[in-house]
Amino acid sequence: MSEEPLAFSPDQFSGHARLFPLPNLVMFPHVMQALHVFEPRYRAMFEEAIEDDRLVALGSLAPGWEQNYDGRPPLRPHACLCRIATHQRTSDGTYNVLVLGVRRLQLLRELPPKKLFRVVESEIIDDVESDDTGAGAAVLQRQLLEAFKGSMPRVPNAHEQLDQLLGSQITLGMLTDIVAYTIDLDLETKVRLLAECDVFERARMLLVAIASRPAAGPARTFPPDFSMN
């Protein structure tokens, strides 16, 4: 298993994103996702990324993608730029990959099909904070952490571990992304959370979504399961 540096600076991104579109996964910054890459077009994509800047974008296919999955079905307008953290080439030529989400992307236009995989001109979307005070951020962070803990199964010491992991040392924006990725929410809700760059609005949306979800809904497991392309 080959490990790569995880540090990312926006000036490392050319604006041309190698796109790995998935039908039922929404990726977020600040989290990691395991991928098993076996389709030839995506193997080519990851091979190029590994040799170049180690960046790929995990995007979402728009509704109706089933009719043209092998072609270029429509994409949703937002994606998550990811850095390849580790990769392993298997004996049959497929790849097991672990990626770290680093930034939100707005997809602008798809480039002509000169490669096996899709490439999209895009721009990084930075988090913004509305005019709430620091105290407002602290309140939202506490409410979100409590709602997250309340949605998880009762496991000994789990809440104490969450307090340590997701306490005040991380920002509200980071917390919203970690919770949005981890908790079991419907796909459309996650799409809206990825598209929202206002940290305070994203936290409020997430609190409403958690309060509205079925009581039996499980949280995502850690480490994350493989996503198959």
N, C-alpha and C positions, 0 to 999 in steps of 0.2 A: 504494500500500500504506500503510494507516494503522497507525502504531505507538502502543502504549499503555504507560503506566507498569507496571512489573512488581512493585513492592513490594506486599506483602500483609500485613495484620494480621487476626487472627481476628475482631476486632470489626466488620470489614467484611462478615462473612457472616451473613445473617439466619437461617440454619438451613433455609431452603427452597431446595433445590438444583434448578436446571434440569438435567434428566438427559438426557444424550446416550448412549444405550446402544449398545454395539458387540458383535458376536458373537465376534470373534476377536482383540481387542486388550485388553491390560491396561495401563492407564496408571499411572505412578508419580510421586510428588513429585520435584522437582529436575530433571526432564527436559522436553524440548519435543517436541511432536507436531504434524505438519502434517495438516490435515483439508480435504477438499473436501466442502462441504455443499450438497446439491442437493435433498433432499426438502423439500417445502413446510413440514412441521411443524418441521424442524430449522432451516430458514432463518428461520422466525418466532422460534425460540428464540434464535438468535444475534443477530438484530436487536434483540430485547428486551434481551439481555445487553449488547450494545454500547452501548445507550442508557442502561443502568442501572449495574450494578456490575462488568461485564465478567467475571462468574464463571459457569462452567458446570461440571457434573460429568460426567466420563467414567466410565461404569459398564460392567458386563458382563452380557450376557443369560445366564440360567440355561439348562442343557441342555433341549432341546425347543422352543427359541424359533422354530424354522422353521415350526411349525404356526400361529403367530399373529404373524408379524413386523409386519404392518401394524396390529395392535391394540396390546395391552399385555401382551406375554409376561412371564413371571416374571423377576425380576432377582436377581442375586447380591447378598449383603448389604453389600458394600463397594464403594466407588468412589473416584475421585481428583478432588478439587476442583481446578479449573484456572482460571487467569486468561488471558484473551485477550491475546496479546502483539502480534500484527499481524493485520489482516484486509483483504481486498480483495474488493469486489463486482465480479463479472464482467459482461460485456455481456448475458449471458442471465439475470442475476438470481441466480446461484449465488454461493457464497462460497469463497474460499481463506483459510484461517485457520491461524494458528500459536498453539498454546496451551502454557502452562507449568504443569506440575503443582505445586501449592502445599501440599496437605494430604491425608491420608487421611480418608475419611468412612465412618461407620457409617450405613447407611440404616435408618430407623426405620419409616416408613409412607408409602405413596404418597397424595398428596392427591387429592381428587375431580377428575375430568377437566374443568376449566373452560377450559383452553387447548388449543391444537393439540398441544403437547408435554407430556411428563410432568414433574411436579414432585414431589419427595420430601422429606419432613421428615427431617432428618439431623443428625448431630453430628460435629464434628471429633474425630479421634483423634490425640492427640499421641504421639510416640515416647517410650518409657520405656527405662530402662537397668537391667538386673538388677544384682546386687551385685558384678559383676566390678570389678576395679581398673582404673585407667587403663592399667596395663601390659597387662592382658588385652585391652583395646580395641585397643591398638597392635599386639598380636600378631595379632588377628583381621583388622585392617585390612591388615597386611602379607601375611597368608596369602591374603586375598581378592584383593588386587591382583595377586599372583603367579599365582593361579589364573585370573584374568581374562586376564592377558597370555598365559598358556599356552594359552588357548582361542582366541586370535585368530590369523589368518593371519600368516605371516612377511612383514612389510612393512618395508622399510628405515626406520629411525628411529622406527618405530611404538611400540616399547616405551619408548623414551626420552620420547616425547611423552606417553604414558600416565602415566609417572612424574611428569611435570610437571603434567599436568592433574588427576590423581587421587592426588596425594601427600598429605602430612600436613596440608595446609591445609584439607581438607574433613573432616567428621565421618564416623564409621563409618556412621551412619544414612544420610547422603547417599550414601556410596559403595555401600552395599547397594542402594539404589534405582536408582542409575545403572547398576550392573552388571545388576540384575534386569531392567531395561527393555531394555538393549542386547543382552544375550546371548540366543542362541536356546535357549529352554526351552519345554517343553510348556505349554499354556494353564493346566492345573490347578495346576501348580507355581507359575506366576506369580500365580494367584488366591490361593494360600496365602501367598505372600510379601507380597502387598498387605495381606492380612488380619492379618499378624503385626506388632504394634506394639513388641514387645520387640526392640531393636536387636541385642542379642547373639544371641538365638535366630534372628533373621532372617539374620544373617551365617552362623551355623552351617548353617541350612537351605540357604542359597545355596551354601556350600562343598560340601555333599553333592550338591546338584543339578548343580553344574559337574563334579564328579568322576564323576558317573553318566551324563553325556550322551554321545551318540555322538561319536567323535573328529572326524567330518567335518562336524558341525553348524556353520554359519557364524554369526558375530555379526551383529547388526543394523547397517545402514549409517548413517553420519552424512553430511549431514543426514538426518533420518528421511524415509521415503517418505510420500506422502499416504495417509491412511486414508479410504476411501470409505464414506459412510453409505448 
